[in-house]
């Protein structure tokens, strides 16, 4: 159905140029499209058979949403946990929508497998449009495709010096609030978020499409995305050539690399400042996250809780004699009158963010759901995209602008696994024949019309 190609294209590229803030411009339109797809899924679902895999995953989703509902109610800021932080928006309500989208899409694709092609086509077209939107921003960073695109203003922002002192710095931003170092964003609020659909889409289309989407990732210059593609490519090669010597080397390479890094750290060849520079100061965020996980270990701080926990982590690590007397979405104040900016609302690491937001209980529920889903799509050829996403999320974060795309890929894979055994066997044979070409940029998307 063409309506699905259109909706899934919008799921990647929709924005509201007249939005009053970043959330209204880049977040809400995509969530609105997601909700529209859920309604379409429910409308087109007729009689369907529920498989054992679907039942098990639905049960895990129910546990996850039930436990995180308790976390939300017990959070220091329950409304923030329910709605999510501004711009990111991945609160409890959004995760409930994701679960409904994921489960209904599996059922729909099992009932009408021809819709796989329509959905994949829409996502690939959307990703191509996204790359084309990024190109002008390389030459003029003020382009953001809003009603005020191309216009900049001067703004004074509070900055944190390495010494711990704060100072004001005057910078140029677009009227929508984008900084130059965030570009090219394409049709998202940050380039780090914009590369997520490209990471998934690069494995869905033809070699020419993969080359175009790879160009988008290259011009975004996000290091984590390069690592994710390298890991996913190695997985594809190993899957195609399990007995190859090169496959053995690729499989053993992470162990050697980790051992070498441990040696360098132990010998002092790599100092703390070098690590901070290489990780763009993420080590500081990870330290604070580790401290604040211990503060609320069982239920966590609630969805998008790092922004709530960050001021208290800073206080414990650097100002133990002071107290945090006030905080907002943009900064916080200590008892001595010192004001600091809130640098981020995420720890930039999927594991730390899960444990901090949801606590031990919620994190176990979340990773159980995730692990079972990955196990369920093994051998379909679609598992490579979640692998790329998860590797990238080890140095980035989840956002309601893109999380649903991850679960959409998983829903397509599960619908294939639940198909007629003969049909799935034919699909497996075709995927295995082309895994090597996928690692060079070719995709699996065009093989999904069963």
Buried (B, 14 or more C-beta within 10 A) or exposed (E): EEBBBBBBBBBBBBBBEEBEBBBBBBBBBBBEBBEBBBEBBEEBBEEBEEBEBBEEBBEBBEBBBEBBBEBBEBBEBBEBBBBBBBBBBBBBBBBBBBBBBBBBBBBBBBBBBEBBBBBBBBBBBBBBBBBEBBBBBEEEBBBBBBEBBEEBEEEEBBBBEEEEEBEEEEBEBBBBBBBEEBBBBBBBBBBBBBBBBBBBBBBBBBEEBBBBBBBBBEBBEBEBBBBBBBBBBBBBBBBBBEEEEEBEEBBEEEEEEEEEEEEEEEEEEBEEEEBBEEBEBBBBBBBBBBBBBEEBEEBBBBBBBBBBBBBBBBBBEEBEEBEBEEBEEEBBBBEEEEEBEBBBBBBBBBBBBBBBBBBBBBBBBBBEBBEBBBEBBEBBBBBBBBBBBBBBBBBBBBBBBBBBBBBBBBBBBBBBBBBEEEEBEBBBEEBEEBBBBBBEBBBBBBBBEB
